[in-house]
Amino acid sequence: MGLDGVELVMAFEESFELAIPNKDAAGLQTIGHVTTWVCDYLELHGRPQNRQLVFETVCKITRE
C-alpha cells in the first residue's frame, strides 16, 4: 500500500473512530469495500451506522 492508501486508511480511522488492521486495509480496494468493512466493524462493536451515511462519508474522505 502506498502513501496515499495509508493516508486514506488513517482518515477513515479518524472519521469513524476505529482501527483498521493492516491485513484488512490491504484488501480495501474500492469505496464499496471500505463501506462494507466499516459498517460490519461498527455493527460488530455495537455501533451500527446507516450504510448510506457511511458511504457518503467514505466518498467525501476519498475526494479530499
mmJSON file of the N, C-alpha and C atoms, coordinates in Angstrom:
{"data_MODEL":{"atom_site":{
"group_PDB":["ATOM","ATOM","ATOM","ATOM","ATOM","ATOM","ATOM","ATOM","ATOM","ATOM","ATOM","ATOM","ATOM","ATOM","ATOM","ATOM","ATOM","ATOM","ATOM","ATOM","ATOM","ATOM","ATOM","ATOM","ATOM","ATOM","ATOM","ATOM","ATOM","ATOM","ATOM","ATOM","ATOM","ATOM","ATOM","ATOM","ATOM","ATOM","ATOM","ATOM","ATOM","ATOM","ATOM","ATOM","ATOM","ATOM","ATOM","ATOM","ATOM","ATOM","ATOM","ATOM","ATOM","ATOM","ATOM","ATOM","ATOM","ATOM","ATOM","ATOM","ATOM","ATOM","ATOM","ATOM","ATOM","ATOM","ATOM","ATOM","ATOM","ATOM","ATOM","ATOM","ATOM","ATOM","ATOM","ATOM","ATOM","ATOM","ATOM","ATOM","ATOM","ATOM","ATOM","ATOM","ATOM","ATOM","ATOM","ATOM","ATOM","ATOM","ATOM","ATOM","ATOM","ATOM","ATOM","ATOM","ATOM","ATOM","ATOM","ATOM","ATOM","ATOM","ATOM","ATOM","ATOM","ATOM","ATOM","ATOM","ATOM","ATOM","ATOM","ATOM","ATOM","ATOM","ATOM","ATOM","ATOM","ATOM","ATOM","ATOM","ATOM","ATOM","ATOM","ATOM","ATOM","ATOM","ATOM","ATOM","ATOM","ATOM","ATOM","ATOM","ATOM","ATOM","ATOM","ATOM","ATOM","ATOM","ATOM","ATOM","ATOM","ATOM","ATOM","ATOM","ATOM","ATOM","ATOM","ATOM","ATOM","ATOM","ATOM","ATOM","ATOM","ATOM","ATOM","ATOM","ATOM","ATOM","ATOM","ATOM","ATOM","ATOM","ATOM","ATOM","ATOM","ATOM","ATOM","ATOM","ATOM","ATOM","ATOM","ATOM","ATOM","ATOM","ATOM","ATOM","ATOM","ATOM","ATOM","ATOM","ATOM","ATOM","ATOM","ATOM","ATOM","ATOM","ATOM","ATOM","ATOM","ATOM","ATOM","ATOM"],
"id":[1,2,3,4,5,6,7,8,9,10,11,12,13,14,15,16,17,18,19,20,21,22,23,24,25,26,27,28,29,30,31,32,33,34,35,36,37,38,39,40,41,42,43,44,45,46,47,48,49,50,51,52,53,54,55,56,57,58,59,60,61,62,63,64,65,66,67,68,69,70,71,72,73,74,75,76,77,78,79,80,81,82,83,84,85,86,87,88,89,90,91,92,93,94,95,96,97,98,99,100,101,102,103,104,105,106,107,108,109,110,111,112,113,114,115,116,117,118,119,120,121,122,123,124,125,126,127,128,129,130,131,132,133,134,135,136,137,138,139,140,141,142,143,144,145,146,147,148,149,150,151,152,153,154,155,156,157,158,159,160,161,162,163,164,165,166,167,168,169,170,171,172,173,174,175,176,177,178,179,180,181,182,183,184,185,186,187,188,189,190,191,192],
"type_symbol":["N","C","C","N","C","C","N","C","C","N","C","C","N","C","C","N","C","C","N","C","C","N","C","C","N","C","C","N","C","C","N","C","C","N","C","C","N","C","C","N","C","C","N","C","C","N","C","C","N","C","C","N","C","C","N","C","C","N","C","C","N","C","C","N","C","C","N","C","C","N","C","C","N","C","C","N","C","C","N","C","C","N","C","C","N","C","C","N","C","C","N","C","C","N","C","C","N","C","C","N","C","C","N","C","C","N","C","C","N","C","C","N","C","C","N","C","C","N","C","C","N","C","C","N","C","C","N","C","C","N","C","C","N","C","C","N","C","C","N","C","C","N","C","C","N","C","C","N","C","C","N","C","C","N","C","C","N","C","C","N","C","C","N","C","C","N","C","C","N","C","C","N","C","C","N","C","C","N","C","C","N","C","C","N","C","C","N","C","C","N","C","C"],
"label_atom_id":["N","CA","C","N","CA","C","N","CA","C","N","CA","C","N","CA","C","N","CA","C","N","CA","C","N","CA","C","N","CA","C","N","CA","C","N","CA","C","N","CA","C","N","CA","C","N","CA","C","N","CA","C","N","CA","C","N","CA","C","N","CA","C","N","CA","C","N","CA","C","N","CA","C","N","CA","C","N","CA","C","N","CA","C","N","CA","C","N","CA","C","N","CA","C","N","CA","C","N","CA","C","N","CA","C","N","CA","C","N","CA","C","N","CA","C","N","CA","C","N","CA","C","N","CA","C","N","CA","C","N","CA","C","N","CA","C","N","CA","C","N","CA","C","N","CA","C","N","CA","C","N","CA","C","N","CA","C","N","CA","C","N","CA","C","N","CA","C","N","CA","C","N","CA","C","N","CA","C","N","CA","C","N","CA","C","N","CA","C","N","CA","C","N","CA","C","N","CA","C","N","CA","C","N","CA","C","N","CA","C","N","CA","C","N","CA","C","N","CA","C","N","CA","C"],
"label_alt_id":[null,null,null,null,null,null,null,null,null,null,null,null,null,null,null,null,null,null,null,null,null,null,null,null,null,null,null,null,null,null,null,null,null,null,null,null,null,null,null,null,null,null,null,null,null,null,null,null,null,null,null,null,null,null,null,null,null,null,null,null,null,null,null,null,null,null,null,null,null,null,null,null,null,null,null,null,null,null,null,null,null,null,null,null,null,null,null,null,null,null,null,null,null,null,null,null,null,null,null,null,null,null,null,null,null,null,null,null,null,null,null,null,null,null,null,null,null,null,null,null,null,null,null,null,null,null,null,null,null,null,null,null,null,null,null,null,null,null,null,null,null,null,null,null,null,null,null,null,null,null,null,null,null,null,null,null,null,null,null,null,null,null,null,null,null,null,null,null,null,null,null,null,null,null,null,null,null,null,null,null,null,null,null,null,null,null,null,null,null,null,null,null],
"label_comp_id":["MET","MET","MET","GLY","GLY","GLY","LEU","LEU","LEU","ASP","ASP","ASP","GLY","GLY","GLY","VAL","VAL","VAL","GLU","GLU","GLU","LEU","LEU","LEU","VAL","VAL","VAL","MET","MET","MET","ALA","ALA","ALA","PHE","PHE","PHE","GLU","GLU","GLU","GLU","GLU","GLU","SER","SER","SER","PHE","PHE","PHE","GLU","GLU","GLU","LEU","LEU","LEU","ALA","ALA","ALA","ILE","ILE","ILE","PRO","PRO","PRO","ASN","ASN","ASN","LYS","LYS","LYS","ASP","ASP","ASP","ALA","ALA","ALA","ALA","ALA","ALA","GLY","GLY","GLY","LEU","LEU","LEU","GLN","GLN","GLN","THR","THR","THR","ILE","ILE","ILE","GLY","GLY","GLY","HIS","HIS","HIS","VAL","VAL","VAL","THR","THR","THR","THR","THR","THR","TRP","TRP","TRP","VAL","VAL","VAL","CYS","CYS","CYS","ASP","ASP","ASP","TYR","TYR","TYR","LEU","LEU","LEU","GLU","GLU","GLU","LEU","LEU","LEU","HIS","HIS","HIS","GLY","GLY","GLY","ARG","ARG","ARG","PRO","PRO","PRO","GLN","GLN","GLN","ASN","ASN","ASN","ARG","ARG","ARG","GLN","GLN","GLN","LEU","LEU","LEU","VAL","VAL","VAL","PHE","PHE","PHE","GLU","GLU","GLU","THR","THR","THR","VAL","VAL","VAL","CYS","CYS","CYS","LYS","LYS","LYS","ILE","ILE","ILE","THR","THR","THR","ARG","ARG","ARG","GLU","GLU","GLU"],
"label_asym_id":["A","A","A","A","A","A","A","A","A","A","A","A","A","A","A","A","A","A","A","A","A","A","A","A","A","A","A","A","A","A","A","A","A","A","A","A","A","A","A","A","A","A","A","A","A","A","A","A","A","A","A","A","A","A","A","A","A","A","A","A","A","A","A","A","A","A","A","A","A","A","A","A","A","A","A","A","A","A","A","A","A","A","A","A","A","A","A","A","A","A","A","A","A","A","A","A","A","A","A","A","A","A","A","A","A","A","A","A","A","A","A","A","A","A","A","A","A","A","A","A","A","A","A","A","A","A","A","A","A","A","A","A","A","A","A","A","A","A","A","A","A","A","A","A","A","A","A","A","A","A","A","A","A","A","A","A","A","A","A","A","A","A","A","A","A","A","A","A","A","A","A","A","A","A","A","A","A","A","A","A","A","A","A","A","A","A","A","A","A","A","A","A"],
"label_entity_id":["1","1","1","1","1","1","1","1","1","1","1","1","1","1","1","1","1","1","1","1","1","1","1","1","1","1","1","1","1","1","1","1","1","1","1","1","1","1","1","1","1","1","1","1","1","1","1","1","1","1","1","1","1","1","1","1","1","1","1","1","1","1","1","1","1","1","1","1","1","1","1","1","1","1","1","1","1","1","1","1","1","1","1","1","1","1","1","1","1","1","1","1","1","1","1","1","1","1","1","1","1","1","1","1","1","1","1","1","1","1","1","1","1","1","1","1","1","1","1","1","1","1","1","1","1","1","1","1","1","1","1","1","1","1","1","1","1","1","1","1","1","1","1","1","1","1","1","1","1","1","1","1","1","1","1","1","1","1","1","1","1","1","1","1","1","1","1","1","1","1","1","1","1","1","1","1","1","1","1","1","1","1","1","1","1","1","1","1","1","1","1","1"],
"label_seq_id":[1,1,1,2,2,2,3,3,3,4,4,4,5,5,5,6,6,6,7,7,7,8,8,8,9,9,9,10,10,10,11,11,11,12,12,12,13,13,13,14,14,14,15,15,15,16,16,16,17,17,17,18,18,18,19,19,19,20,20,20,21,21,21,22,22,22,23,23,23,24,24,24,25,25,25,26,26,26,27,27,27,28,28,28,29,29,29,30,30,30,31,31,31,32,32,32,33,33,33,34,34,34,35,35,35,36,36,36,37,37,37,38,38,38,39,39,39,40,40,40,41,41,41,42,42,42,43,43,43,44,44,44,45,45,45,46,46,46,47,47,47,48,48,48,49,49,49,50,50,50,51,51,51,52,52,52,53,53,53,54,54,54,55,55,55,56,56,56,57,57,57,58,58,58,59,59,59,60,60,60,61,61,61,62,62,62,63,63,63,64,64,64],
"pdbx_PDB_ins_code":[null,null,null,null,null,null,null,null,null,null,null,null,null,null,null,null,null,null,null,null,null,null,null,null,null,null,null,null,null,null,null,null,null,null,null,null,null,null,null,null,null,null,null,null,null,null,null,null,null,null,null,null,null,null,null,null,null,null,null,null,null,null,null,null,null,null,null,null,null,null,null,null,null,null,null,null,null,null,null,null,null,null,null,null,null,null,null,null,null,null,null,null,null,null,null,null,null,null,null,null,null,null,null,null,null,null,null,null,null,null,null,null,null,null,null,null,null,null,null,null,null,null,null,null,null,null,null,null,null,null,null,null,null,null,null,null,null,null,null,null,null,null,null,null,null,null,null,null,null,null,null,null,null,null,null,null,null,null,null,null,null,null,null,null,null,null,null,null,null,null,null,null,null,null,null,null,null,null,null,null,null,null,null,null,null,null,null,null,null,null,null,null],
"Cartn_x":[0.849,0.0,0.895,0.578,1.38,0.976,1.652,1.409,-0.022,-0.552,-1.935,-2.908,-2.674,-3.53,-3.45,-2.254,-2.064,-2.792,-2.676,-3.355,-4.874,-5.397,-6.838,-7.276,-6.534,-6.878,-6.875,-5.878,-5.809,-7.008,-7.415,-8.575,-9.858,-10.001,-11.166,-11.165,-10.019,-9.906,-10.304,-9.821,-10.131,-11.613,-12.152,-13.538,-14.52,-14.249,-15.177,-14.762,-13.66,-13.15,-12.989,-12.138,-11.853,-10.426,-9.967,-8.625,-8.774,-8.169,-8.218,-6.893,-6.921,-5.678,-5.047,-3.728,-3.011,-3.479,-3.734,-4.157,-5.512,-6.385,-7.677,-7.529,-6.708,-6.52,-6.031,-5.191,-4.65,-5.745,-6.849,-7.932,-8.994,-8.878,-9.879,-9.522,-9.994,-9.605,-10.615,-11.86,-12.89,-13.674,-14.423,-15.29,-16.298,-16.781,-17.724,-17.101,-15.844,-15.148,-15.017,-14.628,-14.451,-15.794,-16.827,-18.15,-18.615,-18.489,-18.9,-18.071,-16.753,-15.88,-16.235,-16.408,-16.725,-18.082,-19.096,-20.427,-20.385,-19.7,-19.595,-18.857,-17.759,-16.973,-17.805,-18.464,-19.241,-20.403,-21.054,-22.153,-21.641,-20.52,-19.918,-19.555,-19.211,-18.809,-19.931,-21.166,-22.325,-22.542,-22.035,-22.174,-22.72,-23.869,-24.373,-24.613,-24.344,-24.49,-25.326,-25.94,-26.673,-25.675,-25.867,-24.92,-24.748,-25.837,-25.758,-24.881,-25.002,-24.18,-22.708,-22.441,-21.055,-20.513,-21.294,-20.883,-20.56,-21.435,-21.215,-19.955,-19.712,-18.512,-17.264,-17.295,-16.156,-15.89,-16.932,-16.76,-16.139,-16.619,-16.101,-14.61,-14.244,-12.841,-11.987,-12.479,-11.717,-11.495,-12.499,-12.382,-11.347,-11.296,-10.365,-8.98],
"Cartn_y":[-1.171,0.0,1.233,2.175,3.387,4.426,5.538,6.609,7.132,7.264,7.726,6.776,5.478,4.475,4.544,4.722,4.828,6.063,7.175,8.398,8.23,7.519,7.253,6.407,5.353,4.487,5.293,6.129,6.957,7.908,8.449,9.342,8.584,7.357,6.538,6.216,5.847,5.508,6.704,7.863,9.067,9.414,9.38,9.767,8.833,7.528,6.552,6.076,6.634,6.281,4.768,4.214,2.785,2.559,1.33,0.96,-0.134,0.083,-0.892,-1.642,-2.948,-3.73,-3.713,-3.757,-3.719,-4.798,-6.003,-7.101,-6.808,-6.109,-5.732,-4.541,-3.583,-2.379,-2.721,-3.727,-4.116,-4.588,-5.089,-5.586,-4.558,-3.369,-2.336,-1.58,-2.108,-1.586,-0.625,-0.663,0.197,0.888,1.897,2.587,1.608,0.695,-0.322,-1.225,-1.641,-2.476,-1.745,-0.476,0.313,0.467,0.803,0.987,-0.28,-1.41,-2.681,-3.004,-2.819,-3.129,-2.265,-0.962,-0.05,-0.403,-0.618,-0.974,-2.268,-3.282,-4.557,-4.388,-3.643,-3.412,-2.689,-1.615,-0.837,-1.642,-2.42,-3.263,-4.309,-4.926,-5.933,-5.35,-4.071,-3.416,-2.584,-2.891,-2.259,-0.807,-0.417,0.969,1.011,0.355,0.295,1.69,1.818,3.093,2.886,3.949,3.927,3.758,2.733,2.42,3.588,4.275,5.397,6.516,6.791,7.828,7.431,6.152,5.672,5.828,5.423,5.544,6.995,7.91,9.326,9.856,9.431,9.857,9.302,8.035,7.42,8.152,8.489,9.228,10.596,11.284,12.613,12.539,11.579,11.418,11.098,10.241,9.824,11.011,11.849,13.029,14.012,14.148,15.113,14.601],
"Cartn_z":[0.0,0.0,0.0,-0.865,-0.965,0.064,0.028,0.981,0.899,-0.311,-0.456,0.232,0.062,0.699,2.214,2.724,4.178,4.705,3.987,4.408,4.388,3.399,3.348,4.537,4.818,5.947,7.24,7.413,8.615,8.705,7.583,7.572,7.907,7.387,7.727,9.216,9.736,11.155,12.028,11.676,12.457,12.372,11.173,10.964,11.671,11.604,12.175,13.571,14.079,15.41,15.566,14.71,14.736,14.263,14.375,13.915,12.861,11.71,10.625,10.61,10.913,10.887,9.489,9.439,8.158,7.198,7.727,6.855,6.211,6.918,6.345,5.414,5.8,4.992,3.586,3.483,2.179,1.22,1.747,0.909,0.579,1.129,0.88,-0.393,-1.506,-2.815,-3.433,-2.975,-3.556,-2.448,-2.833,-1.874,-1.292,-2.11,-1.626,-0.582,-0.813,0.174,1.503,1.443,2.672,3.381,2.65,3.241,3.94,3.269,3.866,5.098,5.012,6.145,7.349,7.123,8.227,8.836,8.004,8.518,9.329,8.805,9.512,10.836,10.825,12.038,13.099,12.687,13.653,14.212,13.375,13.858,14.847,14.519,15.389,16.755,16.777,18.021,18.645,18.273,18.894,18.516,17.366,16.908,15.479,15.235,13.859,13.288,12.005,11.3,10.046,9.592,8.344,7.199,6.393,5.313,4.335,4.024,3.091,3.661,4.955,5.576,5.595,5.856,5.821,4.409,3.421,2.015,1.667,2.059,1.753,2.431,3.656,4.373,3.704,3.315,2.631,1.317,0.574,-0.681,-0.422,0.588,0.907,1.266,2.111,2.509,1.3,0.437,-0.753,-1.699,-1.835,-2.71,-2.174,-0.872,-0.259,-0.389],
"occupancy":[1.0,1.0,1.0,1.0,1.0,1.0,1.0,1.0,1.0,1.0,1.0,1.0,1.0,1.0,1.0,1.0,1.0,1.0,1.0,1.0,1.0,1.0,1.0,1.0,1.0,1.0,1.0,1.0,1.0,1.0,1.0,1.0,1.0,1.0,1.0,1.0,1.0,1.0,1.0,1.0,1.0,1.0,1.0,1.0,1.0,1.0,1.0,1.0,1.0,1.0,1.0,1.0,1.0,1.0,1.0,1.0,1.0,1.0,1.0,1.0,1.0,1.0,1.0,1.0,1.0,1.0,1.0,1.0,1.0,1.0,1.0,1.0,1.0,1.0,1.0,1.0,1.0,1.0,1.0,1.0,1.0,1.0,1.0,1.0,1.0,1.0,1.0,1.0,1.0,1.0,1.0,1.0,1.0,1.0,1.0,1.0,1.0,1.0,1.0,1.0,1.0,1.0,1.0,1.0,1.0,1.0,1.0,1.0,1.0,1.0,1.0,1.0,1.0,1.0,1.0,1.0,1.0,1.0,1.0,1.0,1.0,1.0,1.0,1.0,1.0,1.0,1.0,1.0,1.0,1.0,1.0,1.0,1.0,1.0,1.0,1.0,1.0,1.0,1.0,1.0,1.0,1.0,1.0,1.0,1.0,1.0,1.0,1.0,1.0,1.0,1.0,1.0,1.0,1.0,1.0,1.0,1.0,1.0,1.0,1.0,1.0,1.0,1.0,1.0,1.0,1.0,1.0,1.0,1.0,1.0,1.0,1.0,1.0,1.0,1.0,1.0,1.0,1.0,1.0,1.0,1.0,1.0,1.0,1.0,1.0,1.0,1.0,1.0,1.0,1.0,1.0,1.0],
"B_iso_or_equiv":[0.0,0.0,0.0,0.0,0.0,0.0,0.0,0.0,0.0,0.0,0.0,0.0,0.0,0.0,0.0,0.0,0.0,0.0,0.0,0.0,0.0,0.0,0.0,0.0,0.0,0.0,0.0,0.0,0.0,0.0,0.0,0.0,0.0,0.0,0.0,0.0,0.0,0.0,0.0,0.0,0.0,0.0,0.0,0.0,0.0,0.0,0.0,0.0,0.0,0.0,0.0,0.0,0.0,0.0,0.0,0.0,0.0,0.0,0.0,0.0,0.0,0.0,0.0,0.0,0.0,0.0,0.0,0.0,0.0,0.0,0.0,0.0,0.0,0.0,0.0,0.0,0.0,0.0,0.0,0.0,0.0,0.0,0.0,0.0,0.0,0.0,0.0,0.0,0.0,0.0,0.0,0.0,0.0,0.0,0.0,0.0,0.0,0.0,0.0,0.0,0.0,0.0,0.0,0.0,0.0,0.0,0.0,0.0,0.0,0.0,0.0,0.0,0.0,0.0,0.0,0.0,0.0,0.0,0.0,0.0,0.0,0.0,0.0,0.0,0.0,0.0,0.0,0.0,0.0,0.0,0.0,0.0,0.0,0.0,0.0,0.0,0.0,0.0,0.0,0.0,0.0,0.0,0.0,0.0,0.0,0.0,0.0,0.0,0.0,0.0,0.0,0.0,0.0,0.0,0.0,0.0,0.0,0.0,0.0,0.0,0.0,0.0,0.0,0.0,0.0,0.0,0.0,0.0,0.0,0.0,0.0,0.0,0.0,0.0,0.0,0.0,0.0,0.0,0.0,0.0,0.0,0.0,0.0,0.0,0.0,0.0,0.0,0.0,0.0,0.0,0.0,0.0],
"pdbx_formal_charge":[null,null,null,null,null,null,null,null,null,null,null,null,null,null,null,null,null,null,null,null,null,null,null,null,null,null,null,null,null,null,null,null,null,null,null,null,null,null,null,null,null,null,null,null,null,null,null,null,null,null,null,null,null,null,null,null,null,null,null,null,null,null,null,null,null,null,null,null,null,null,null,null,null,null,null,null,null,null,null,null,null,null,null,null,null,null,null,null,null,null,null,null,null,null,null,null,null,null,null,null,null,null,null,null,null,null,null,null,null,null,null,null,null,null,null,null,null,null,null,null,null,null,null,null,null,null,null,null,null,null,null,null,null,null,null,null,null,null,null,null,null,null,null,null,null,null,null,null,null,null,null,null,null,null,null,null,null,null,null,null,null,null,null,null,null,null,null,null,null,null,null,null,null,null,null,null,null,null,null,null,null,null,null,null,null,null,null,null,null,null,null,null],
"auth_seq_id":[1,1,1,2,2,2,3,3,3,4,4,4,5,5,5,6,6,6,7,7,7,8,8,8,9,9,9,10,10,10,11,11,11,12,12,12,13,13,13,14,14,14,15,15,15,16,16,16,17,17,17,18,18,18,19,19,19,20,20,20,21,21,21,22,22,22,23,23,23,24,24,24,25,25,25,26,26,26,27,27,27,28,28,28,29,29,29,30,30,30,31,31,31,32,32,32,33,33,33,34,34,34,35,35,35,36,36,36,37,37,37,38,38,38,39,39,39,40,40,40,41,41,41,42,42,42,43,43,43,44,44,44,45,45,45,46,46,46,47,47,47,48,48,48,49,49,49,50,50,50,51,51,51,52,52,52,53,53,53,54,54,54,55,55,55,56,56,56,57,57,57,58,58,58,59,59,59,60,60,60,61,61,61,62,62,62,63,63,63,64,64,64],
"auth_comp_id":["MET","MET","MET","GLY","GLY","GLY","LEU","LEU","LEU","ASP","ASP","ASP","GLY","GLY","GLY","VAL","VAL","VAL","GLU","GLU","GLU","LEU","LEU","LEU","VAL","VAL","VAL","MET","MET","MET","ALA","ALA","ALA","PHE","PHE","PHE","GLU","GLU","GLU","GLU","GLU","GLU","SER","SER","SER","PHE","PHE","PHE","GLU","GLU","GLU","LEU","LEU","LEU","ALA","ALA","ALA","ILE","ILE","ILE","PRO","PRO","PRO","ASN","ASN","ASN","LYS","LYS","LYS","ASP","ASP","ASP","ALA","ALA","ALA","ALA","ALA","ALA","GLY","GLY","GLY","LEU","LEU","LEU","GLN","GLN","GLN","THR","THR","THR","ILE","ILE","ILE","GLY","GLY","GLY","HIS","HIS","HIS","VAL","VAL","VAL","THR","THR","THR","THR","THR","THR","TRP","TRP","TRP","VAL","VAL","VAL","CYS","CYS","CYS","ASP","ASP","ASP","TYR","TYR","TYR","LEU","LEU","LEU","GLU","GLU","GLU","LEU","LEU","LEU","HIS","HIS","HIS","GLY","GLY","GLY","ARG","ARG","ARG","PRO","PRO","PRO","GLN","GLN","GLN","ASN","ASN","ASN","ARG","ARG","ARG","GLN","GLN","GLN","LEU","LEU","LEU","VAL","VAL","VAL","PHE","PHE","PHE","GLU","GLU","GLU","THR","THR","THR","VAL","VAL","VAL","CYS","CYS","CYS","LYS","LYS","LYS","ILE","ILE","ILE","THR","THR","THR","ARG","ARG","ARG","GLU","GLU","GLU"],
"auth_asym_id":["A","A","A","A","A","A","A","A","A","A","A","A","A","A","A","A","A","A","A","A","A","A","A","A","A","A","A","A","A","A","A","A","A","A","A","A","A","A","A","A","A","A","A","A","A","A","A","A","A","A","A","A","A","A","A","A","A","A","A","A","A","A","A","A","A","A","A","A","A","A","A","A","A","A","A","A","A","A","A","A","A","A","A","A","A","A","A","A","A","A","A","A","A","A","A","A","A","A","A","A","A","A","A","A","A","A","A","A","A","A","A","A","A","A","A","A","A","A","A","A","A","A","A","A","A","A","A","A","A","A","A","A","A","A","A","A","A","A","A","A","A","A","A","A","A","A","A","A","A","A","A","A","A","A","A","A","A","A","A","A","A","A","A","A","A","A","A","A","A","A","A","A","A","A","A","A","A","A","A","A","A","A","A","A","A","A","A","A","A","A","A","A"],
"auth_atom_id":["N","CA","C","N","CA","C","N","CA","C","N","CA","C","N","CA","C","N","CA","C","N","CA","C","N","CA","C","N","CA","C","N","CA","C","N","CA","C","N","CA","C","N","CA","C","N","CA","C","N","CA","C","N","CA","C","N","CA","C","N","CA","C","N","CA","C","N","CA","C","N","CA","C","N","CA","C","N","CA","C","N","CA","C","N","CA","C","N","CA","C","N","CA","C","N","CA","C","N","CA","C","N","CA","C","N","CA","C","N","CA","C","N","CA","C","N","CA","C","N","CA","C","N","CA","C","N","CA","C","N","CA","C","N","CA","C","N","CA","C","N","CA","C","N","CA","C","N","CA","C","N","CA","C","N","CA","C","N","CA","C","N","CA","C","N","CA","C","N","CA","C","N","CA","C","N","CA","C","N","CA","C","N","CA","C","N","CA","C","N","CA","C","N","CA","C","N","CA","C","N","CA","C","N","CA","C","N","CA","C","N","CA","C","N","CA","C","N","CA","C","N","CA","C"],
"pdbx_PDB_model_num":[1,1,1,1,1,1,1,1,1,1,1,1,1,1,1,1,1,1,1,1,1,1,1,1,1,1,1,1,1,1,1,1,1,1,1,1,1,1,1,1,1,1,1,1,1,1,1,1,1,1,1,1,1,1,1,1,1,1,1,1,1,1,1,1,1,1,1,1,1,1,1,1,1,1,1,1,1,1,1,1,1,1,1,1,1,1,1,1,1,1,1,1,1,1,1,1,1,1,1,1,1,1,1,1,1,1,1,1,1,1,1,1,1,1,1,1,1,1,1,1,1,1,1,1,1,1,1,1,1,1,1,1,1,1,1,1,1,1,1,1,1,1,1,1,1,1,1,1,1,1,1,1,1,1,1,1,1,1,1,1,1,1,1,1,1,1,1,1,1,1,1,1,1,1,1,1,1,1,1,1,1,1,1,1,1,1,1,1,1,1,1,1]
}}}
